[in-house]
Amino acid sequence: MAPIPYRPVLAIVFVLPILVFGNDRFKRQCVPCHSTNIPDLETLYFRYLQTHGSTQRSQKTMRLYLLHPTIQNSTLPPQVLKGFGLHPPLKPELLDQTLPMYFETYDLTKRIKFKSSK
């Protein structure tokens, strides 16, 4: 009997539940509030990406802010935060599930369409 390749098995066991349950949790936890009167999720995504330059740095910085929301940890200008207030702190477990889905949802590379060269 041939050995089972471990990488695909690990991906199925660990990554798939995050994508499946993270997407549901992201839609339930984040979208309802951010679709009303506070900065929308797409605007925040682009703001973090512009400020921090990469998805990894943006995700790390956003995680820090959402764990410990302060004006210093925020990418938004203080006058915007004064109008909307600081985000309530979130639990690490929630961020582990929702941040990857958030960055996956608004990923720029999936939106770029290249013309085929003929």
Residue pairs with C-beta under 8 A, 6 or more apart in sequence:
18 96
18 97
18 100
18 101
19 100
19 101
19 104
21 97
22 97
22 98
22 100
22 101
23 101
25 94
25 97
25 98
25 101
26 97
26 98
26 101
26 102
26 105
29 94
29 98
30 41
30 98
30 102
31 41
34 40
34 41
34 44
37 84
38 84
39 47
39 76
39 80
39 84
41 102
41 105
41 106
42 106
44 62
44 75
44 76
45 58
45 102
45 103
45 106
46 106
47 75
47 76
48 58
48 61
48 62
48 75
49 55
49 58
49 108
51 58
51 61
51 75
52 58
52 61
52 75
55 103
55 107
58 103
59 99
59 100
59 103
61 73
61 75
62 75
62 99
63 95
63 99
64 73
65 73
65 74
65 75
65 87
66 87
66 89
66 90
66 95
66 99
67 89
67 90
67 92
67 95
68 89
69 86
69 87
69 88
69 89
70 86
71 78
71 81
71 86
74 81
74 86
